[in-house]
Amino acid sequence: METEMKVNKISDCLWEIPKTEKEGMLVPARIYASDTLLEEMDKGVFEQITNVACLPGIQKYALCMPDGHWGYGFPIGGVAAFDTKEGIISPGGIGFDINCGVRLLTTHLTADEVKPRIRELVNELYKSVPAGVGAKGPLKVSVSQLKEIMEKGADWCIENGYGLPHDRERIEECGHIPGADPSKVSEKAISRGINQLGTLGSGNHYLEIQMVTIDNIYDEKAANVFGISEQNQIVIMVHCGSRGFGHQVATDYLRVFDKAMKKYGMTVRDRELACAPFKSQEGSDYYKAMLCAANSAFANRQIITHRIRESFSKVFDTNAERLGIEIVYDVAHNIAKVERYKIDGKEKELLVHRKGSTRSFGPGRKELPEVYRKVGQPVIVGGSMQTDSYLLAGTEKAMEDTFGSTMHGAGRTMSRQAAKKRVRGDQLLKTMANDGIYVKTASMSGLAEEAGIAYKDISEVVETMDRLGITKKVVKLKPIGNIKG
């Protein structure tokens, strides 16, 4: 860790940069990390999270999760909540891939049944779910249909035969956040998004077949509630977002906000934090456009779920219902949402920005499906493709300390360019095959960028928040097959 800032240890795995460390800080900045993870954090994290602490209307703290690393504006792993009356909205606090998120599905299948057919299964999924830069989906929709999808999200998919009615209960916000307004979305964003439904894209996005071993179940009761109860049970994880559509929405409004800041006499310490008052015309327009991209991402993952069910049914020559392919949960990683929290003993309406961070609501919350209210929200944390992933449960402590938020993954320690210098894609493919992970990729260089060495130790990241009580470990998931963009 190279920083000239004073970083105080508040407790085990919790650090604070006082607001006296940088002119303009309105609140302290807090970083959740073990000693090792803090030591490994790049200097940009400290610079960026203290810049976030200077933004108008910020409440309590600017937060960085243990998977935190340098990003655009906010660090990836950044969380900040703003008063909806006095605060701002910032695309840099949401990310370009709006509602990039992860979905976990359970099956009745076991590793003994799937491993002998893993090559056939992964190849079939690779045909059904296009991956890679510029990948186009087989689903053709009109502009008017895409606008419907922007408003309805996963509901549109279910109404049109791409899912089951009860799927929506297992998606954050039931897969449809009200308030989206397609008139706030540019024609360029529409043209970029219209052919991308049902596709994975590139970067760290993937579709992964995983298995549960009995010694990796930490909380049997919660695991059973989440649908995991069998030795060597097979599950499927999907990680993707709104792709070029969300990217264009962010790009469009960063330009708008550049002018809006002058209009409202606002300045930021980093141009990447361009923002506007949430209640302003510009802020409101962006929020409505952002929700269009968020809903389309829910729809994207829903169509992919439909394709997964079809592919498994084809390979195992039986229907998806018999295979028990059900959604555990679907959570957004890059989003801003209006939520209520207690600030100084009073409940306030806040706009919570989560950028590379997952919602982690505790037991009893009405936003959760009834079946999960006793154990807390399922929290899905993806590792790198060479390492395990985790299923966790949200806690009441998260509601008190982190605006109901936690980490979203392992977090990079190495740039994509650096990873490509260290690793060759074809060799990595062989290494993973030797480790029992069959991979199909759209790009060997893209595969090299996502090598396990480019990421933090996922177990240490997860353990950090478990020790603090922000999330509870439920199950560790081991990869056996992977589709990469």
C-alpha positions as CSV (number, residue, x, y, z in Angstrom):
1,M,0.0,0.0,0.0
2,E,1.5,3.3,-1.1
3,T,-0.5,6.3,0.2
4,E,0.5,9.4,2.1
5,M,-3.0,9.5,3.7
6,K,-3.6,8.7,7.3
7,V,-5.4,5.3,7.5
8,N,-6.7,4.5,11.0
9,K,-7.5,0.9,12.0
10,I,-11.1,1.0,13.5
11,S,-11.3,-2.7,14.2
12,D,-10.3,-6.0,12.7
13,C,-10.7,-5.6,8.9
14,L,-12.1,-2.0,9.1
15,W,-10.0,1.1,8.3
16,E,-10.9,4.8,8.1
17,I,-9.4,7.8,6.4
18,P,-10.5,10.9,8.4
19,K,-12.2,13.8,6.6
20,T,-9.3,16.0,7.7
21,E,-7.0,14.1,5.2
22,K,-8.3,15.9,2.1
23,E,-9.7,19.3,1.6
24,G,-13.4,19.1,0.7
25,M,-14.1,15.7,2.3
26,L,-17.6,15.9,3.9
27,V,-17.5,12.4,5.5
28,P,-14.7,10.0,6.4
29,A,-13.8,7.2,3.9
30,R,-14.0,3.6,5.2
31,I,-12.2,0.6,3.7
32,Y,-13.2,-3.0,4.5
33,A,-10.1,-5.2,4.2
34,S,-7.8,-7.6,6.0
35,D,-4.3,-6.4,6.7
36,T,-3.0,-8.3,3.6
37,L,-5.8,-7.0,1.3
38,L,-5.2,-3.4,2.5
39,E,-1.5,-3.8,1.8
40,E,-2.2,-5.0,-1.7
41,M,-4.7,-2.2,-2.6
42,D,-3.5,0.1,-5.3
43,K,-2.9,3.8,-4.5
44,G,-5.8,4.8,-6.8
45,V,-8.4,3.3,-4.4
46,F,-7.4,5.7,-1.6
47,E,-7.4,8.7,-4.0
48,Q,-10.8,7.7,-5.5
49,I,-12.7,6.9,-2.3
50,T,-11.6,10.1,-0.7
51,N,-12.8,12.0,-3.8
52,V,-16.1,10.3,-3.5
53,A,-16.3,11.5,0.1
54,C,-16.3,15.1,-1.3
55,L,-19.5,14.7,-3.3
56,P,-22.5,16.8,-2.3
57,G,-25.1,15.2,-0.1
58,I,-23.1,12.1,0.8
59,Q,-24.2,10.4,4.0
60,K,-22.1,8.8,6.8
61,Y,-19.1,7.4,4.9
62,A,-17.7,6.7,1.4
63,L,-17.2,3.0,1.5
64,C,-14.8,0.6,-0.3
65,M,-15.3,-3.2,-0.2
66,P,-12.4,-5.7,0.2
67,D,-12.4,-6.4,-3.6
68,G,-11.8,-2.7,-4.2
69,H,-9.5,-1.6,-7.0
70,W,-9.0,1.5,-9.2
71,G,-12.0,2.2,-11.5
72,Y,-13.6,5.0,-13.5
73,G,-14.5,7.8,-10.9
74,F,-15.5,5.6,-8.0
75,P,-13.2,2.6,-7.2
76,I,-14.7,-0.7,-8.2
77,G,-16.1,-2.0,-4.9
78,G,-17.2,1.6,-4.1
79,V,-20.5,2.3,-2.2
80,A,-21.9,5.8,-1.4
81,A,-25.4,6.9,-0.4
82,F,-26.7,10.4,-1.1
83,D,-29.6,12.4,0.3
84,T,-32.2,12.3,-2.5
85,K,-33.1,16.0,-1.8
86,E,-29.6,17.5,-1.5
87,G,-27.4,14.9,-3.1
88,I,-26.2,13.9,-6.6
89,I,-26.3,11.1,-9.0
90,S,-23.0,10.1,-10.8
91,P,-22.5,7.7,-13.7
92,G,-19.0,7.1,-12.3
93,G,-20.6,5.6,-9.2
94,I,-22.6,3.1,-11.2
95,G,-20.3,2.1,-14.0
96,F,-20.5,1.8,-17.7
97,D,-22.0,-1.7,-17.7
98,I,-25.2,-0.7,-15.9
99,N,-26.6,-3.6,-13.9
100,C,-23.7,-5.9,-14.6
101,G,-24.8,-8.6,-12.2
102,V,-24.8,-12.3,-11.4
103,R,-27.5,-15.0,-11.3
104,L,-27.2,-18.4,-9.7
105,L,-29.3,-21.4,-10.8
106,T,-29.7,-24.8,-9.0
107,T,-30.3,-28.2,-10.6
108,H,-31.2,-31.7,-9.4
109,L,-28.1,-33.0,-11.3
110,T,-25.0,-34.2,-9.6
111,A,-21.3,-34.0,-10.7
112,D,-21.4,-37.8,-11.5
113,E,-24.1,-37.1,-14.1
114,V,-22.6,-33.9,-15.5
115,K,-18.8,-34.5,-15.6
116,P,-18.9,-37.2,-18.3
117,R,-20.9,-34.8,-20.5
118,I,-19.3,-31.5,-19.6
119,R,-17.7,-31.1,-23.0
120,E,-21.0,-31.7,-24.8
121,L,-22.8,-29.5,-22.4
122,V,-20.4,-26.5,-22.5
123,N,-20.3,-26.7,-26.4
124,E,-24.1,-26.7,-26.5
125,L,-24.3,-23.7,-24.2
126,Y,-21.6,-21.9,-26.2
127,K,-23.9,-22.3,-29.3
128,S,-27.0,-21.1,-27.4
129,V,-25.5,-18.1,-25.6
130,P,-23.3,-15.9,-27.9
131,A,-20.2,-14.6,-26.2
132,G,-17.4,-12.2,-27.0
133,V,-16.9,-8.6,-28.2
134,G,-19.8,-7.5,-30.4
135,A,-21.7,-10.8,-29.9
136,K,-25.2,-10.6,-31.2
137,G,-28.1,-12.7,-29.9
138,P,-30.5,-14.8,-31.9
139,L,-33.5,-12.9,-30.4
140,K,-34.6,-10.3,-32.8
141,V,-36.7,-7.5,-31.3
142,S,-38.1,-4.3,-32.8
143,V,-37.4,-0.8,-31.4
144,S,-40.9,-0.8,-29.8
145,Q,-40.3,-4.2,-28.2
146,L,-36.9,-3.1,-26.9
147,K,-38.6,0.0,-25.3
148,E,-41.1,-2.4,-23.7
149,I,-38.1,-4.4,-22.3
150,M,-36.6,-1.2,-20.9
151,E,-39.7,-0.7,-18.9
152,K,-40.7,-4.2,-18.0
153,G,-37.3,-6.0,-17.7
154,A,-37.6,-9.7,-16.9
155,D,-41.5,-9.5,-17.0
156,W,-41.4,-9.0,-20.7
157,C,-39.3,-12.2,-21.1
158,I,-41.7,-14.2,-18.9
159,E,-44.8,-12.8,-20.8
160,N,-43.1,-13.9,-24.1
161,G,-42.2,-17.4,-23.1
162,Y,-38.6,-16.9,-21.9
163,G,-39.1,-18.0,-18.4
164,L,-41.5,-19.2,-15.7
165,P,-43.9,-16.9,-13.7
166,H,-42.2,-17.7,-10.4
167,D,-38.7,-16.7,-11.8
168,R,-39.4,-13.0,-11.1
169,E,-39.6,-13.6,-7.3
170,R,-36.0,-14.7,-7.3
171,I,-34.6,-11.5,-9.0
172,E,-33.7,-8.3,-7.2
173,E,-36.6,-5.9,-7.6
174,C,-38.5,-8.8,-9.3
175,G,-36.4,-8.1,-12.4
176,H,-38.2,-4.8,-13.1
177,I,-37.4,-1.5,-11.5
178,P,-40.3,1.0,-11.9
179,G,-39.5,4.5,-13.3
180,A,-37.7,3.7,-16.5
181,D,-38.4,6.1,-19.3
182,P,-37.2,5.0,-22.8
183,S,-37.6,8.6,-24.1
184,K,-34.5,9.5,-22.1
185,V,-32.4,6.9,-24.0
186,S,-30.5,8.0,-27.2
187,E,-31.0,6.3,-30.6
188,K,-27.4,5.3,-30.5
189,A,-27.9,3.4,-27.2
190,I,-30.9,1.7,-28.8
191,S,-28.9,0.7,-31.9
192,R,-26.2,-0.7,-29.7
193,G,-28.6,-2.7,-27.5
194,I,-31.1,-4.0,-30.0
195,N,-29.2,-7.1,-31.0
196,Q,-27.5,-8.0,-27.7
197,L,-30.3,-9.6,-25.7
198,G,-29.3,-13.1,-24.6
199,T,-25.5,-12.6,-25.0
200,L,-22.6,-12.7,-22.6
201,G,-20.3,-10.1,-24.0
202,S,-16.6,-10.1,-23.1
203,G,-14.2,-9.1,-20.2
204,N,-14.9,-10.9,-17.0
205,H,-18.3,-12.1,-18.1
206,Y,-19.0,-15.8,-18.1
207,L,-21.4,-18.7,-17.8
208,E,-20.0,-21.3,-15.4
209,I,-21.1,-24.8,-14.4
210,Q,-20.1,-25.4,-10.8
211,M,-20.5,-28.1,-8.2
212,V,-21.1,-28.1,-4.4
213,T,-19.2,-30.5,-2.2
214,I,-20.6,-31.3,1.2
215,D,-17.5,-30.1,3.1
216,N,-18.0,-26.7,1.4
217,I,-21.4,-26.1,3.0
218,Y,-20.9,-23.7,5.9
219,D,-24.6,-23.1,6.9
220,E,-26.7,-26.1,6.1
221,K,-30.0,-24.4,7.1
222,A,-29.5,-21.4,4.8
223,A,-28.1,-23.6,2.0
224,N,-31.3,-25.7,2.1
225,V,-33.5,-22.6,2.0
226,F,-31.5,-21.5,-1.1
227,G,-32.1,-24.9,-2.8
228,I,-28.7,-26.5,-2.1
229,S,-28.9,-29.8,-0.3
230,E,-27.2,-32.5,-2.2
231,Q,-23.7,-33.8,-2.2
232,N,-21.9,-32.8,-5.5
233,Q,-25.0,-30.9,-6.6
234,I,-24.6,-28.9,-9.9
235,V,-25.3,-25.2,-10.1
236,I,-24.9,-22.6,-12.8
237,M,-23.7,-19.1,-12.5
238,V,-24.2,-16.3,-15.1
239,H,-22.3,-13.0,-14.9
240,C,-23.2,-10.3,-17.5
241,G,-25.0,-7.0,-17.8
242,S,-26.5,-4.4,-20.2
243,R,-23.5,-4.5,-22.5
244,G,-23.2,-1.8,-25.2
245,F,-26.6,-0.4,-24.3
246,G,-25.6,0.5,-20.8
247,H,-22.2,1.7,-21.9
248,Q,-23.8,4.2,-24.3
249,V,-26.3,5.4,-21.7
250,A,-23.4,6.2,-19.4
251,T,-21.3,7.8,-22.2
252,D,-24.3,10.0,-23.3
253,Y,-25.0,11.3,-19.8
254,L,-21.4,11.9,-18.8
255,R,-21.4,14.5,-21.6
256,V,-24.7,16.0,-20.3
257,F,-23.3,16.2,-16.8
258,D,-20.1,17.9,-17.8
259,K,-22.3,20.9,-18.9
260,A,-24.8,20.5,-16.0
261,M,-22.1,20.9,-13.4
262,K,-21.2,24.3,-14.8
263,K,-24.9,25.2,-14.8
264,Y,-25.3,24.3,-11.1
265,G,-21.9,25.7,-10.1
266,M,-20.6,22.3,-9.1
267,T,-17.0,21.1,-9.1
268,V,-15.5,17.7,-8.5
269,R,-12.0,16.6,-7.7
270,D,-11.9,14.2,-10.7
271,R,-13.7,14.8,-14.0
272,E,-14.7,11.1,-14.0
273,L,-17.0,11.9,-11.1
274,A,-19.1,14.2,-13.3
275,C,-22.5,14.4,-11.6
276,A,-25.8,16.4,-11.3
277,P,-28.2,17.0,-8.5
278,F,-30.5,13.9,-8.3
279,K,-33.6,16.1,-8.3
280,S,-32.4,18.2,-11.3
281,Q,-33.8,17.6,-14.8
282,E,-30.4,16.2,-15.9
283,G,-30.1,13.9,-12.9
284,S,-33.7,12.7,-13.2
285,D,-33.2,12.0,-17.0
286,Y,-30.1,10.0,-16.4
287,Y,-31.8,8.0,-13.5
288,K,-34.7,7.1,-15.8
289,A,-32.3,6.1,-18.7
290,M,-30.1,4.1,-16.2
291,L,-33.2,2.2,-15.1
292,C,-33.9,1.3,-18.8
293,A,-30.4,-0.2,-19.0
294,A,-30.9,-2.0,-15.7
295,N,-34.1,-3.6,-16.7
296,S,-32.6,-4.7,-20.0
297,A,-29.8,-6.4,-18.1
298,F,-32.3,-8.3,-16.0
299,A,-34.0,-9.3,-19.3
300,N,-30.6,-10.3,-20.8
301,R,-29.9,-12.7,-17.9
302,Q,-33.5,-14.0,-18.1
303,I,-33.1,-14.9,-21.8
304,I,-29.8,-16.6,-21.0
305,T,-31.5,-18.6,-18.3
306,H,-34.1,-19.7,-20.8
307,R,-31.3,-20.8,-23.2
308,I,-29.6,-22.7,-20.3
309,R,-32.8,-24.6,-19.6
310,E,-33.1,-25.5,-23.3
311,S,-29.4,-26.6,-23.6
312,F,-29.5,-28.8,-20.5
313,S,-32.8,-30.3,-21.7
314,K,-31.3,-31.1,-25.0
315,V,-28.1,-32.7,-23.7
316,F,-29.9,-34.7,-21.0
317,D,-33.0,-35.4,-23.2
318,T,-35.5,-34.4,-20.6
319,N,-37.4,-31.3,-19.7
320,A,-36.0,-28.4,-17.6
321,E,-38.6,-28.9,-14.9
322,R,-37.4,-32.5,-14.3
323,L,-33.8,-31.2,-14.2
324,G,-34.9,-28.7,-11.5
325,I,-33.2,-25.7,-13.0
326,E,-34.4,-22.9,-10.7
327,I,-33.1,-19.4,-10.0
328,V,-31.6,-19.0,-6.5
329,Y,-31.3,-15.2,-7.0
330,D,-30.1,-12.5,-9.3
331,V,-28.3,-9.4,-8.0
332,A,-27.1,-6.2,-9.6
333,H,-23.4,-5.1,-9.2
334,N,-23.5,-1.7,-10.9
335,I,-26.5,0.4,-10.0
336,A,-28.0,3.3,-8.1
337,K,-31.2,2.7,-6.2
338,V,-33.6,4.7,-3.9
339,E,-33.6,3.0,-0.5
340,R,-34.4,4.0,3.1
341,Y,-31.9,3.9,6.0
342,K,-31.5,5.4,9.5
343,I,-29.2,8.4,9.6
344,D,-28.6,9.9,13.1
345,G,-31.7,8.0,14.3
346,K,-34.0,9.3,11.6
347,E,-35.1,7.3,8.6
348,K,-34.1,9.0,5.3
349,E,-34.6,8.4,1.6
350,L,-31.2,7.9,0.0
351,L,-29.8,7.1,-3.5
352,V,-27.4,4.3,-2.9
353,H,-24.7,4.0,-5.6
354,R,-23.2,0.5,-5.8
355,K,-20.3,0.2,-8.2
356,G,-18.8,-3.3,-8.3
357,S,-20.8,-4.0,-5.1
358,T,-23.7,-6.3,-4.2
359,R,-26.9,-5.6,-2.3
360,S,-26.7,-7.6,1.0
361,F,-30.1,-7.2,2.7
362,G,-30.6,-8.9,6.1
363,P,-33.4,-11.1,7.3
364,G,-37.0,-9.7,7.6
365,R,-36.8,-7.2,4.7
366,K,-40.0,-7.0,2.7
367,E,-38.0,-6.6,-0.6
368,L,-36.9,-10.3,-0.3
369,P,-39.0,-13.3,-1.4
370,E,-40.9,-14.6,1.6
371,V,-38.9,-17.9,1.5
372,Y,-35.7,-16.0,2.2
373,R,-36.9,-13.6,4.9
374,K,-35.7,-15.7,7.8
375,V,-32.2,-16.2,6.5
376,G,-31.4,-13.0,4.6
377,Q,-30.8,-12.2,0.9
378,P,-28.8,-14.6,-1.2
379,V,-25.5,-12.8,-2.0
380,I,-23.6,-14.3,-5.0
381,V,-19.9,-13.6,-5.2
382,G,-18.0,-14.8,-8.3
383,G,-14.4,-15.7,-8.2
384,S,-12.0,-15.8,-11.1
385,M,-12.7,-18.6,-13.6
386,Q,-9.8,-20.6,-12.0
387,T,-11.1,-20.3,-8.4
388,D,-14.2,-21.0,-6.3
389,S,-17.2,-18.7,-6.1
390,Y,-19.4,-18.2,-3.0
391,L,-23.1,-18.0,-2.1
392,L,-23.5,-15.9,1.1
393,A,-26.4,-14.5,3.0
394,G,-27.1,-10.8,3.8
395,T,-27.2,-9.6,7.5
396,E,-28.8,-7.0,9.7
397,K,-25.3,-5.6,10.3
398,A,-25.0,-4.8,6.6
399,M,-28.1,-2.7,6.9
400,E,-26.6,-0.8,9.8
401,D,-23.0,-0.4,8.6
402,T,-22.8,-0.5,4.8
403,F,-26.2,0.6,3.4
404,G,-27.0,-3.1,2.9
405,S,-24.0,-3.7,0.7
406,T,-21.0,-6.1,0.3
407,M,-18.3,-7.1,-2.2
408,H,-19.2,-8.5,-5.6
409,G,-16.2,-10.6,-6.5
410,A,-12.5,-11.2,-6.0
411,G,-11.4,-7.9,-7.5
412,R,-8.5,-7.4,-9.8
413,T,-4.9,-7.0,-8.7
414,M,-3.4,-6.8,-12.2
415,S,-4.5,-4.9,-15.4
416,R,-5.7,-6.9,-18.4
417,Q,-2.5,-5.9,-20.3
418,A,-0.3,-7.1,-17.5
419,A,-2.1,-10.4,-17.3
420,K,-1.7,-11.0,-21.0
421,K,2.1,-10.4,-20.6
422,R,2.2,-13.1,-17.9
423,V,-0.1,-15.7,-19.3
424,R,-0.9,-17.2,-22.7
425,G,-4.5,-18.1,-23.4
426,D,-3.8,-21.5,-25.0
427,Q,-1.6,-22.6,-22.1
428,L,-4.2,-21.4,-19.6
429,L,-6.8,-23.5,-21.4
430,K,-4.6,-26.6,-20.9
431,T,-3.9,-25.8,-17.3
432,M,-7.6,-25.4,-16.5
433,A,-8.4,-28.7,-18.3
434,N,-5.8,-30.4,-16.2
435,D,-7.5,-28.9,-13.1
436,G,-10.9,-30.3,-14.2
437,I,-12.3,-27.1,-15.7
438,Y,-13.4,-27.4,-19.4
439,V,-13.4,-23.9,-21.0
440,K,-14.8,-22.7,-24.3
441,T,-13.7,-19.1,-25.1
442,A,-14.4,-16.6,-27.9
443,S,-10.9,-15.2,-27.5
444,M,-7.6,-16.6,-26.3
445,S,-6.3,-13.1,-25.4
446,G,-9.6,-12.5,-23.5
447,L,-9.0,-15.7,-21.6
448,A,-5.5,-14.7,-20.6
449,E,-6.8,-11.3,-19.3
450,E,-9.0,-13.2,-16.8
451,A,-6.4,-15.6,-15.5
452,G,-6.6,-16.3,-11.7
453,I,-3.3,-14.6,-11.0
454,A,-4.9,-11.3,-12.1
455,Y,-7.3,-11.5,-9.1
456,K,-7.2,-11.2,-5.3
457,D,-7.7,-14.3,-3.1
458,I,-11.6,-14.7,-3.2
459,S,-11.6,-16.7,0.0
460,E,-9.8,-13.9,1.9
461,V,-12.2,-11.3,0.4
462,V,-15.2,-13.3,1.5
463,E,-13.7,-14.1,4.9
464,T,-13.2,-10.4,5.6
465,M,-16.9,-9.6,5.4
466,D,-17.9,-12.8,7.2
467,R,-15.7,-11.9,10.1
468,L,-17.3,-8.4,10.2
469,G,-20.8,-9.9,10.0
470,I,-21.7,-8.0,6.9
471,T,-22.3,-11.3,5.0
472,K,-22.5,-14.9,6.2
473,K,-20.8,-17.7,4.3
474,V,-23.3,-20.3,3.1
475,V,-21.7,-22.4,0.3
476,K,-18.4,-22.5,-1.7
477,L,-18.8,-23.4,-5.4
478,K,-16.2,-25.1,-7.5
479,P,-16.0,-24.6,-11.3
480,I,-16.0,-27.5,-13.7
481,G,-17.1,-25.9,-17.0
482,N,-16.9,-22.3,-18.3
483,I,-17.9,-20.2,-21.2
484,K,-15.9,-16.9,-21.6
485,G,-16.4,-14.0,-23.9
